[in-house]
């Protein structure tokens, strides 16, 4: 009887541990894109048959999922895209820009932004952040919602076909800010790419006062009482010395970007120089906030960076001053 009681206890304890460890609550395959708003943009009529446009034929090689996972006990929604073919693939965490509904993830992000990376042999996962897209909680624009990003390194371990020893992170605009913060909180990220990234919220307010009144003051807790300290936490320019020296950073910015002025990336690059952080900065002439004028080259640079440091596991650059 004693041994039966001990065995029962062990079974209960093991089951509880398994339940506590489970972070991925739901992954639902989006099997029919024809029912989504993006479908007409992806297809064309050829002799009475609807087919993928040439640039989107890769959609037959990937699967798009809506997901729900746990972060700080909150149910957070997002997207995941991965190759149909079974294998062990490196991973990329994509951090969306915007705030609240502005910039929230749509199926179009899965099909295009995430899909164009996944088709090259990556599992790509993205968060709506808490309070957005049906997620529980309240977004804090770079506060506790950064946990919704860093926990994805653990969520990926519960997903089939992932090689979680090779995780990269890719963020645009506010998502770039989230990426910078996440990099100082997680040691699981091997390479990052940011585009039009916010690195100095003080400059953002100066250039766009509406960012303070319509976004920062509304989303950041206790903003009025702790303005400077809260902006510091969200401004990588203030703590560039905290960046790891073994994670290469690709910075992309359009020099005609009015939403996030190019000086934000230029000034942060100078800080990276000071602390010998491995980085590459590419400024695109005439590029807007999304660098839409150079989209093909942007996509190429992103994939090259992740291929180099995730797929091919190449050595880090020598950041010591050297040469003849």
C-alpha positions as CSV (number, residue, x, y, z in Angstrom):
1,X,0.0,0.0,0.0
2,X,2.9,2.3,0.9
3,X,4.5,1.8,-2.6
4,X,1.2,2.4,-4.3
5,X,0.7,5.7,-2.5
6,X,4.3,6.8,-3.4
7,X,3.7,5.8,-7.0
8,X,0.5,7.7,-7.2
9,X,2.2,10.8,-5.7
10,X,5.0,10.6,-8.2
11,X,2.5,10.3,-11.1
12,X,0.5,13.3,-9.8
13,X,3.7,15.4,-9.3
14,X,5.0,14.4,-12.8
15,X,1.7,15.4,-14.4
16,X,1.6,18.7,-12.6
17,X,5.2,19.5,-13.7
18,X,4.3,18.7,-17.3
19,X,1.3,20.9,-17.2
20,X,3.3,23.8,-15.6
21,X,6.0,23.4,-18.3
22,X,3.6,23.6,-21.2
23,X,3.6,27.1,-22.7
24,X,2.1,26.5,-26.2
25,X,-1.6,26.2,-25.6
26,X,-2.8,26.2,-29.2
27,X,-1.5,26.0,-32.8
28,X,-4.2,26.1,-35.5
29,X,-3.2,25.6,-39.1
30,X,-4.6,28.3,-41.5
31,X,-5.3,25.9,-44.3
32,X,-7.3,28.0,-46.7
33,X,-5.9,31.4,-47.5
34,X,-8.7,32.0,-50.0
35,X,-10.9,33.1,-47.1
36,X,-8.5,35.8,-46.1
37,X,-8.3,39.5,-47.3
38,X,-4.8,39.0,-48.6
39,X,-5.7,36.3,-51.1
40,X,-6.4,38.5,-54.1
41,X,-3.0,40.1,-53.8
42,X,-1.3,36.7,-53.8
43,X,-3.1,35.2,-56.8
44,X,-3.9,35.7,-60.4
45,X,-6.4,34.3,-62.9
46,X,-4.7,32.2,-65.6
47,X,-7.0,30.8,-68.2
48,X,-9.9,30.7,-65.7
49,X,-7.8,29.1,-62.9
50,X,-6.8,30.9,-59.8
51,X,-3.1,30.4,-59.1
52,X,-0.3,31.9,-57.0
53,X,1.5,34.7,-58.5
54,X,5.1,33.8,-59.4
55,X,6.5,35.6,-56.3
56,X,4.2,33.7,-54.0
57,X,4.4,30.1,-55.3
58,X,6.5,29.4,-52.2
59,X,3.2,29.4,-50.2
60,X,2.7,25.8,-51.3
61,X,5.9,24.9,-49.3
62,X,5.0,26.5,-45.9
63,X,2.4,26.1,-43.3
64,X,0.9,29.2,-41.4
65,X,-0.5,28.8,-37.9
66,X,-2.3,31.0,-35.4
67,X,-0.9,30.3,-32.0
68,X,-1.7,31.0,-28.3
69,X,1.0,30.7,-25.6
70,X,1.5,31.6,-22.0
71,X,3.6,34.6,-20.9
72,X,3.6,35.6,-17.2
73,X,0.4,33.5,-16.9
74,X,-1.3,35.5,-19.7
75,X,-2.7,34.0,-22.9
76,X,-0.8,35.7,-25.8
77,X,-1.8,35.3,-29.4
78,X,0.6,35.2,-32.4
79,X,1.6,33.6,-35.6
80,X,4.0,30.8,-36.6
81,X,5.2,29.8,-40.1
82,X,7.3,26.8,-40.9
83,X,8.3,24.6,-43.9
84,X,6.0,21.8,-44.7
85,X,9.0,19.5,-45.2
86,X,10.0,17.7,-42.0
87,X,13.4,18.6,-40.6
88,X,15.3,20.5,-37.9
89,X,15.2,24.2,-38.7
90,X,16.9,27.2,-37.2
91,X,14.4,29.7,-35.7
92,X,13.6,33.4,-36.0
93,X,11.5,35.4,-33.6
94,X,9.8,38.3,-35.4
95,X,8.9,41.4,-33.4
96,X,6.1,43.5,-35.0
97,X,6.1,47.3,-35.0
98,X,3.4,49.7,-34.0
99,X,1.2,49.7,-30.9
100,X,-2.3,48.3,-30.1
101,X,-4.1,47.6,-33.4
102,X,-1.7,49.7,-35.4
103,X,0.8,47.2,-36.8
104,X,-0.9,44.2,-35.3
105,X,-0.2,40.9,-37.0
106,X,-2.4,39.9,-39.9
107,X,-2.5,36.8,-42.1
108,X,-0.6,38.9,-44.6
109,X,2.4,39.0,-42.2
110,X,2.4,35.3,-42.0
111,X,2.1,34.8,-45.8
112,X,4.7,37.5,-46.7
113,X,6.9,38.9,-44.0
114,X,7.3,35.6,-42.0
115,X,6.7,33.4,-45.0
116,X,9.5,34.7,-47.1
117,X,11.9,33.7,-44.3
118,X,10.3,30.4,-43.5
119,X,10.5,29.3,-47.1
120,X,14.3,29.4,-46.9
121,X,14.3,26.8,-44.1
122,X,13.3,28.6,-40.9
123,X,10.6,28.3,-38.2
124,X,9.4,31.8,-37.7
125,X,7.3,32.9,-34.8
126,X,5.8,36.2,-33.8
127,X,3.8,37.7,-30.9
128,X,0.9,40.2,-30.9
129,X,2.2,41.3,-27.5
130,X,-0.1,41.3,-24.4
131,X,-3.3,43.3,-24.8
132,X,-3.3,43.1,-28.6
133,X,-4.9,40.8,-31.2
134,X,-7.1,39.2,-28.6
135,X,-4.2,38.6,-26.1
136,X,-4.8,39.0,-22.4
137,X,-3.1,41.7,-20.3
138,X,-2.0,45.3,-21.1
139,X,0.8,46.3,-23.4
140,X,3.5,48.5,-22.0
141,X,5.4,49.5,-25.1
142,X,8.7,47.8,-24.1
143,X,7.9,47.1,-20.4
144,X,6.7,43.7,-19.2
145,X,5.5,42.9,-22.7
146,X,9.1,42.2,-23.6
147,X,8.6,38.9,-21.7
148,X,6.1,38.0,-24.4
149,X,9.1,38.0,-26.8
150,X,11.8,36.4,-24.6
151,X,9.5,33.5,-23.6
152,X,9.2,32.5,-27.2
153,X,12.7,30.9,-27.0
154,X,11.0,28.4,-24.6
155,X,7.8,28.1,-26.7
156,X,10.0,27.1,-29.7
157,X,11.2,24.1,-27.7
158,X,7.7,22.7,-27.7
159,X,7.3,23.0,-31.5
160,X,8.2,20.2,-33.8
161,X,11.0,20.7,-36.3
162,X,12.9,23.4,-34.4
163,X,16.6,23.6,-33.7
164,X,16.5,25.8,-30.7
165,X,20.3,26.1,-30.5
166,X,20.0,28.5,-33.4
167,X,17.5,31.3,-32.7
168,X,17.6,34.7,-34.3
169,X,15.5,37.7,-33.7
170,X,14.1,40.2,-36.2
171,X,12.3,43.4,-35.3
172,X,11.0,46.5,-37.1
173,X,10.4,50.0,-35.6
174,X,9.0,49.4,-32.1
175,X,9.8,45.8,-32.8
176,X,13.4,46.8,-33.1
177,X,13.2,48.4,-29.7
178,X,11.8,45.2,-28.3
179,X,14.6,43.3,-29.9
180,X,17.3,45.5,-28.4
181,X,15.7,45.1,-24.9
182,X,15.2,41.4,-25.3
183,X,18.9,40.9,-26.3
184,X,19.9,42.2,-22.9
185,X,17.5,39.8,-21.1
186,X,18.1,36.6,-22.9
187,X,21.2,34.5,-23.7
188,X,19.3,32.3,-26.2
189,X,19.6,34.7,-29.2
190,X,22.4,34.1,-31.6
191,X,21.9,36.9,-34.2
192,X,19.6,39.8,-34.7
193,X,18.3,42.1,-37.4
194,X,16.5,45.4,-36.9
195,X,14.9,47.8,-39.3
196,X,13.9,51.4,-38.7
197,X,14.5,50.6,-35.0
198,X,13.6,52.9,-32.1
199,X,16.8,53.3,-30.0
200,X,16.2,56.7,-28.5
201,X,12.7,57.6,-27.3
202,X,13.8,61.0,-26.2
203,X,14.6,61.8,-29.8
204,X,11.3,60.2,-30.9
205,X,9.4,62.6,-28.7
206,X,11.4,65.6,-30.0
207,X,10.8,64.6,-33.6
208,X,7.2,63.5,-33.1
209,X,5.5,65.0,-30.0
210,X,2.4,63.0,-30.7
211,X,4.3,59.8,-29.8
212,X,4.4,61.0,-26.2
213,X,0.8,62.2,-25.9
214,X,-0.8,59.4,-28.0
215,X,1.4,56.4,-27.3
216,X,4.0,56.6,-24.5
217,X,2.0,58.4,-21.9
218,X,-1.0,56.1,-22.5
219,X,0.8,52.7,-22.5
220,X,3.8,53.1,-20.2
221,X,2.7,52.5,-16.5
222,X,3.3,55.5,-14.2
223,X,4.7,57.5,-17.1
224,X,4.0,60.9,-15.6
225,X,5.9,60.1,-12.4
226,X,8.8,58.2,-13.9
227,X,9.1,59.6,-17.4
228,X,12.9,59.8,-17.7
229,X,13.6,56.4,-16.1
230,X,11.0,54.6,-18.2
231,X,12.2,56.2,-21.4
232,X,15.8,55.2,-20.4
233,X,14.7,51.6,-20.1
234,X,13.3,51.7,-23.7
235,X,16.3,53.6,-25.3
236,X,19.2,51.3,-26.3
237,X,21.4,54.4,-26.8
238,X,21.5,54.7,-23.0
239,X,22.8,51.2,-22.3
240,X,24.8,50.1,-25.3
241,X,27.4,48.7,-22.9
242,X,24.9,46.1,-21.8
243,X,24.8,44.4,-25.2
244,X,26.5,41.0,-25.5
245,X,29.6,41.0,-27.6
246,X,28.9,37.6,-29.1
247,X,25.6,38.4,-30.9
248,X,26.0,40.1,-34.3
249,X,23.6,42.9,-35.1
250,X,22.4,43.9,-38.6
251,X,20.9,47.4,-38.5
252,X,18.8,48.6,-41.5
253,X,17.5,52.1,-41.9
254,X,16.1,54.3,-44.6
255,X,17.6,57.8,-44.6
256,X,14.3,59.4,-45.5
257,X,12.5,57.7,-42.6
258,X,10.3,60.4,-40.9
259,X,8.8,58.0,-38.3
260,X,12.1,57.0,-36.8
261,X,14.8,59.4,-37.9
262,X,18.0,57.7,-39.3
263,X,20.1,59.4,-36.6
264,X,18.8,56.9,-34.1
265,X,20.6,54.1,-35.8
266,X,23.6,56.2,-36.7
267,X,24.1,57.3,-33.1
268,X,23.6,53.8,-31.7
269,X,26.2,52.5,-34.2
270,X,28.7,55.0,-32.7
271,X,28.0,53.5,-29.3
272,X,28.5,50.0,-30.6
273,X,31.8,51.3,-31.9
274,X,32.8,52.5,-28.5
275,X,32.0,49.1,-26.8
276,X,33.1,47.0,-29.8
277,X,29.7,45.4,-30.3
278,X,29.7,43.4,-33.6
279,X,27.3,45.1,-36.0
280,X,26.7,46.1,-39.6
281,X,24.8,49.3,-40.5
282,X,23.2,49.7,-43.9
283,X,21.6,53.0,-44.7
284,X,19.3,52.9,-47.7
285,X,19.3,56.1,-49.8
286,X,15.8,57.6,-50.0
287,X,14.4,54.8,-48.0
288,X,11.2,55.4,-46.0
289,X,10.3,53.8,-42.6
290,X,9.6,50.4,-44.2
291,X,12.5,50.8,-46.7
292,X,9.8,50.0,-49.3
293,X,12.0,51.5,-52.1
294,X,14.6,48.7,-51.5
295,X,12.4,45.9,-50.3
296,X,14.1,43.1,-52.4
297,X,17.5,44.1,-51.2
298,X,16.3,44.3,-47.6
299,X,14.9,40.8,-47.7
300,X,18.1,39.6,-49.2
301,X,20.2,41.2,-46.5
302,X,18.0,39.7,-43.8
303,X,18.3,36.2,-45.1
304,X,22.1,36.5,-45.7
305,X,22.6,37.6,-42.1
306,X,20.6,34.7,-40.6
307,X,22.0,32.2,-43.0
308,X,25.5,33.3,-42.1
309,X,25.2,33.2,-38.3
310,X,22.4,30.6,-37.8
311,X,22.4,28.2,-40.7
312,X,26.1,28.2,-41.4
313,X,27.3,29.0,-37.9
314,X,30.1,31.3,-39.1
315,X,32.6,32.8,-36.8
316,X,32.0,36.2,-35.3
317,X,33.9,39.1,-36.8
318,X,37.1,40.1,-35.1
319,X,36.2,43.4,-33.3
320,X,39.7,44.0,-32.1
321,X,41.5,46.8,-34.0
322,X,43.9,44.9,-36.3
323,X,45.5,44.9,-39.7
324,X,48.6,46.5,-41.1
